[in-house]
Amino acid sequence: MRVPQSVCLVRRLCPDVVIGTGGYVSANLLLAASLLRIPSIVLELNAIPGRTTRWLANRVTRIALAFDEARQWFPAEKTVVVGVPVRRAILDANRDEVRAQLCIPAESRVLLIFGGSQAAHRINVATFGAARGLVQRFPDLHIIHLCGDTDLGEAEEIGKLLEESERHRYRFMPYCHEMERLLAAADLTVSRSGGSSIGELTARGLPAILVPYPYATDDHQTANARAVAAGGGAVVVADSELDAPRLTSEVTTLLSDDGRLAALARASLSFGTTVAAMDVMKIAASIA
């Protein structure tokens, strides 16, 4: 939508406040709000702000940040650190209920591995090499692996290599539309480190092995991951360093040390927030 169209739309809707998430899709609507002198908020979900957010900094009324590390990029008087807004379903999903539905015993441990909506080939390859050994080493371990469509055939082959009595403990699927259920069931996660993923993991207090996507703009996923790790809530492994032995080592280290896993969980929960969406609404109400 071009700027003139955005101006017409905003004028027709006549909103009290316009909120954008910082991507290029929302840029013209936020610019239209500025031209029409309507208060606006841009929400930045990464530790290194996107170029659109930086460009909009002098045009919006407030800048809501997910990471304190992003403050340096913006006028201090405009910025508020609120964390990452997450869906209510993420917070409300019940661990015991989900595990019962998935037929996972309450005393078992669950390793959730995912790479975003399109999955991540590097994480998949490491998982394919590590899954069998991890399932055999930890008899109480269930692995849930979101592998995407491209690598689904390889996941099926890995499943066949497991003993029949073990196969139910390595579950794979291309995608899940109810991530709140899998997050509720998990004890440890392996994932990329986009802002939304970080927000959901830390809102649930989940320990994580974070593998930043190396081609993200300005390497912002690495900055996100390091921020969580600095607070003690995650372990960071560079994409180029991830393979089956490294993944096996990291997972084994954490699953073999209940104290460290619990410490990671506490730090993750303290880093996250469950009220970011409400805080954004409070800001909106204050500037309307």
C-alpha positions as CSV (number, residue, x, y, z in Angstrom):
1,M,0.0,0.0,0.0
2,R,1.5,3.3,-1.1
3,V,1.6,6.5,1.0
4,P,-1.4,8.2,-0.7
5,Q,-3.5,5.1,-0.3
6,S,-2.4,4.8,3.3
7,V,-3.3,8.4,4.0
8,C,-6.8,7.8,2.5
9,L,-7.3,4.7,4.6
10,V,-6.2,6.3,7.9
11,R,-8.3,9.4,7.2
12,R,-11.3,7.1,6.5
13,L,-10.9,5.0,9.6
14,C,-10.0,8.0,11.8
15,P,-8.2,6.1,14.5
16,D,-7.1,7.6,17.8
17,V,-3.8,5.8,17.6
18,V,-1.9,3.9,14.9
19,I,0.3,1.0,16.0
20,G,2.9,-0.6,13.7
21,T,5.3,-3.5,14.3
22,G,8.2,-1.9,12.5
23,G,8.3,-3.9,9.3
24,Y,8.1,-2.3,5.8
25,V,4.4,-3.4,5.6
26,S,3.4,-1.0,8.4
27,A,5.8,1.9,7.4
28,N,3.4,3.8,5.1
29,L,0.6,3.5,7.6
30,L,2.7,5.0,10.3
31,L,4.0,7.7,8.0
32,A,0.4,8.4,7.1
33,A,-0.5,8.8,10.7
34,S,2.4,11.3,11.1
35,L,1.2,13.3,8.1
36,L,-2.3,13.4,9.6
37,R,-1.0,14.3,13.0
38,I,-2.4,11.1,14.6
39,P,-0.5,9.6,17.5
40,S,1.5,6.5,16.7
41,I,3.6,3.7,18.2
42,V,6.1,1.6,16.5
43,L,6.9,-1.8,18.2
44,E,10.5,-3.1,17.7
45,L,11.0,-6.7,18.5
46,N,14.7,-7.1,18.1
47,A,17.8,-6.0,20.0
48,I,19.2,-4.4,16.8
49,P,16.3,-2.3,15.4
50,G,15.2,-2.8,11.8
51,R,15.9,-0.1,9.2
52,T,12.2,0.8,9.0
53,T,12.0,1.4,12.7
54,R,15.1,3.6,12.6
55,W,13.7,5.5,9.7
56,L,10.4,6.1,11.5
57,A,12.0,7.1,14.8
58,N,11.5,10.8,14.3
59,R,8.0,10.4,12.9
60,V,6.2,8.3,15.5
61,T,5.0,9.4,18.9
62,R,6.4,6.5,20.9
63,I,8.8,3.6,20.3
64,A,8.0,0.4,22.2
65,L,11.1,-1.9,22.5
66,A,11.4,-5.6,23.3
67,F,15.1,-5.3,24.3
68,D,16.8,-2.7,26.4
69,E,19.8,-3.1,24.1
70,A,17.8,-1.2,21.4
71,R,17.5,2.0,23.4
72,Q,20.8,3.4,22.0
73,W,19.3,3.8,18.6
74,F,16.4,6.1,19.5
75,P,15.6,9.4,21.3
76,A,15.4,8.6,25.0
77,E,12.2,10.5,25.5
78,K,10.3,8.4,23.0
79,T,11.4,4.9,24.0
80,V,9.7,2.5,26.4
81,V,10.9,-1.1,27.0
82,V,7.9,-3.3,27.2
83,G,9.2,-6.7,26.1
84,V,7.5,-8.9,23.4
85,P,3.7,-9.1,23.3
86,V,2.6,-12.7,23.1
87,R,-0.7,-14.3,22.5
88,R,-2.9,-15.2,25.5
89,A,-3.0,-18.8,24.3
90,I,0.8,-19.0,24.8
91,L,0.4,-18.1,28.5
92,D,-2.8,-20.1,29.1
93,A,-1.8,-23.5,27.7
94,N,-1.7,-26.1,30.5
95,R,1.3,-28.4,30.6
96,D,-0.5,-31.4,32.2
97,E,-3.4,-31.2,29.8
98,V,-1.2,-30.9,26.7
99,R,1.0,-33.8,27.8
100,A,-2.0,-36.0,28.5
101,Q,-3.3,-35.2,25.0
102,L,0.1,-36.0,23.5
103,C,0.3,-39.2,25.5
104,I,3.6,-38.0,27.1
105,P,4.0,-39.1,30.8
106,A,4.1,-36.2,33.3
107,E,7.6,-37.4,34.5
108,S,9.2,-37.5,31.1
109,R,11.2,-34.7,29.6
110,V,10.5,-33.0,26.3
111,L,13.0,-31.5,23.9
112,L,11.2,-29.2,21.4
113,I,13.2,-28.4,18.2
114,F,12.0,-25.9,15.7
115,G,13.4,-23.3,13.3
116,G,10.5,-20.9,12.6
117,S,7.6,-21.2,10.1
118,Q,9.9,-22.4,7.3
119,A,12.0,-24.6,9.6
120,A,15.8,-24.4,9.5
121,H,17.9,-26.9,7.5
122,R,21.0,-26.6,9.6
123,I,19.0,-27.4,12.8
124,N,17.3,-30.2,11.0
125,V,20.5,-31.8,9.9
126,A,22.0,-31.6,13.4
127,T,18.8,-33.1,14.8
128,F,18.8,-36.0,12.4
129,G,22.3,-36.9,13.5
130,A,21.6,-36.5,17.2
131,A,18.1,-37.8,17.7
132,R,18.8,-41.5,17.8
133,G,21.6,-41.2,20.3
134,L,19.7,-38.8,22.6
135,V,16.6,-41.0,22.7
136,Q,18.8,-44.0,23.6
137,R,20.8,-42.1,26.2
138,F,17.8,-40.6,28.0
139,P,15.0,-43.2,28.3
140,D,12.6,-40.5,29.6
141,L,13.2,-38.1,26.7
142,H,10.7,-37.3,24.1
143,I,11.8,-35.2,21.1
144,I,9.3,-33.1,19.1
145,H,10.8,-31.9,15.9
146,L,9.2,-29.3,13.6
147,C,11.2,-30.1,10.4
148,G,9.3,-28.3,7.6
149,D,8.2,-29.8,4.4
150,T,11.6,-30.0,2.6
151,D,13.3,-32.3,5.2
152,L,10.2,-34.3,6.0
153,G,11.4,-37.4,4.1
154,E,14.7,-37.4,6.0
155,A,12.8,-37.2,9.3
156,E,10.8,-40.2,8.3
157,E,14.0,-42.2,7.6
158,I,15.5,-41.2,11.0
159,G,12.3,-42.4,12.7
160,K,12.7,-45.8,11.0
161,L,16.2,-46.2,12.4
162,L,14.8,-46.2,15.9
163,E,13.8,-49.4,17.7
164,E,10.1,-49.9,17.5
165,S,9.8,-49.3,21.3
166,E,11.5,-45.9,20.9
167,R,9.8,-44.5,17.8
168,H,7.1,-42.8,19.7
169,R,9.7,-40.7,21.5
170,Y,10.9,-39.0,18.3
171,R,7.9,-37.1,16.8
172,F,8.3,-35.0,13.7
173,M,5.9,-32.8,11.7
174,P,6.4,-30.1,9.1
175,Y,4.6,-27.4,11.1
176,C,2.3,-26.9,14.0
177,H,-0.5,-24.3,14.1
178,E,-0.8,-24.6,17.8
179,M,2.7,-23.8,19.1
180,E,1.2,-22.9,22.5
181,R,0.6,-26.6,23.0
182,L,4.1,-27.7,22.2
183,L,5.7,-24.9,24.2
184,A,3.6,-25.9,27.2
185,A,4.8,-29.5,27.0
186,A,8.5,-28.6,26.6
187,D,11.3,-28.7,29.1
188,L,14.1,-27.6,26.8
189,T,14.0,-26.0,23.3
190,V,16.3,-25.6,20.3
191,S,15.4,-22.8,18.0
192,R,16.3,-19.7,16.0
193,S,16.2,-16.4,17.9
194,G,13.8,-14.1,16.2
195,G,12.1,-11.6,18.4
196,S,8.7,-13.4,18.5
197,S,10.3,-16.7,19.3
198,I,12.3,-15.2,22.1
199,G,9.2,-13.6,23.5
200,E,7.2,-16.8,23.6
201,L,10.1,-18.9,25.0
202,T,10.8,-16.4,27.8
203,A,7.1,-15.8,28.6
204,R,6.9,-19.5,29.4
205,G,10.3,-19.6,31.1
206,L,11.7,-22.2,28.8
207,P,15.5,-22.9,28.7
208,A,16.8,-22.7,25.2
209,I,19.7,-23.5,23.0
210,L,19.5,-20.7,20.5
211,V,21.0,-20.9,17.0
212,P,20.7,-17.5,15.4
213,Y,19.9,-17.3,11.7
214,P,23.2,-15.9,10.3
215,Y,21.7,-14.0,7.4
216,A,19.2,-11.9,9.4
217,T,19.5,-8.1,8.7
218,D,22.3,-6.6,10.8
219,D,22.7,-10.1,12.4
220,H,19.9,-9.1,14.8
221,Q,19.2,-12.7,15.8
222,T,22.6,-13.0,17.3
223,A,22.1,-9.8,19.3
224,N,18.7,-11.2,20.5
225,A,20.2,-14.5,21.6
226,R,23.2,-12.9,23.3
227,A,20.8,-10.7,25.3
228,V,18.9,-13.7,26.7
229,A,22.2,-15.6,27.3
230,A,23.6,-12.6,29.2
231,G,20.7,-12.9,31.6
232,G,21.4,-16.6,32.0
233,G,18.3,-17.8,30.1
234,A,19.8,-19.5,27.1
235,V,22.9,-21.1,25.5
236,V,24.0,-19.7,22.2
237,V,25.4,-21.8,19.4
238,A,26.5,-20.2,16.1
239,D,24.8,-21.6,13.0
240,S,28.2,-22.4,11.5
241,E,29.2,-24.4,14.6
242,L,26.0,-26.5,14.9
243,D,26.3,-30.2,13.9
244,A,25.1,-33.4,15.4
245,P,28.0,-33.8,17.9
246,R,27.6,-30.2,19.1
247,L,23.9,-30.5,19.5
248,T,24.2,-33.8,21.3
249,S,26.8,-32.3,23.6
250,E,24.7,-29.2,24.5
251,V,21.5,-31.2,25.1
252,T,23.3,-33.9,27.1
253,T,25.0,-31.3,29.3
254,L,21.7,-29.6,30.2
255,L,19.6,-32.7,30.6
256,S,22.3,-34.2,32.9
257,D,22.3,-31.2,35.2
258,D,18.9,-30.5,36.7
259,G,20.2,-27.6,38.7
260,R,21.5,-25.8,35.6
261,L,18.4,-26.5,33.7
262,A,16.3,-25.1,36.5
263,A,18.5,-22.0,36.7
264,L,18.1,-21.4,32.9
265,A,14.3,-21.7,33.3
266,R,14.3,-19.1,36.1
267,A,16.5,-16.7,34.2
268,S,14.4,-17.2,31.1
269,L,11.2,-16.4,33.0
270,S,12.7,-13.3,34.6
271,F,13.8,-12.1,31.1
272,G,10.4,-12.5,29.6
273,T,7.1,-10.8,30.3
274,T,3.5,-11.7,30.2
275,V,2.1,-8.1,30.2
276,A,3.8,-6.5,27.2
277,A,0.6,-6.3,25.1
278,M,-1.2,-4.6,28.0
279,D,1.7,-2.2,28.4
280,V,1.5,-1.2,24.7
281,M,-2.2,-0.6,25.2
282,K,-1.5,1.6,28.2
283,I,1.0,3.7,26.1
284,A,-1.7,4.0,23.3
285,A,-4.2,5.2,25.8
286,S,-1.8,7.8,27.2
287,I,-1.1,9.4,23.8
288,A,-4.6,9.1,22.3
